[in-house]
Amino acid sequence: MNILKYFVAQYRLLIYASLAAIFSLLVANLTQDVEIFNILRLFSLFILLAYIMRVVDDIHDYKKDRRQHKKHYLSKNELILLSMLLVLAYIVLNFVYFNLTGAFSILLVAIIYIWELFPLCKVIFLPLTSAIYLYFSGGQDVFQQYQTWVILAMLLFISCAFYAYKRGGK
């Protein structure tokens, strides 16, 4: 039951589902493929990615959070197992949805695992991920639209602002 608590704690499910829906609709709209199957497949990938990022961050911060007496629903070993299962599901779905080009998902997961060593990865991750899914969903033509570049620039700005906010308190 702790796994369920972990997934819904601090409104995670609501927040991650909302963000996944926004990004799914954004990519579907930009690629002009607003069919329910496309939106649902993008939603499944974005929500898995959000939880992978959360779990990896919780693994990284586990000792610090324990010292600060923060509530833990899962042990570190359970978090590691959960991260492996989520990563496996994410990579498999990418291969199912995008065939061999789904291999790019391995790169995205690798970035998540190394971004504590290279903070720049945190800043570029959101626009990079969006650009990859835009390309695989809509082809290179999607990058000929000025809206695509405006949105990617906005995502980069949001990433920079969020990174600055998170680092400002430390």
PEHU-V378114 format. One record per helix or strand of 2 or more residues. SS is the DSSP state (H for helix, E for strand). FROM is the first residue (numbers start at 1). LEN is the number of residues. If there is no record, write none. Layout:
# PEHU-V378114
ss:SS from:FROM len:LEN
ss:SS from:FROM len:LEN
This chain:
# PEHU-V378114
ss:H from:2 len:29
ss:H from:36 len:25
ss:H from:62 len:6
ss:H from:76 len:39
ss:H from:120 len:19
ss:H from:140 len:5
ss:H from:146 len:23
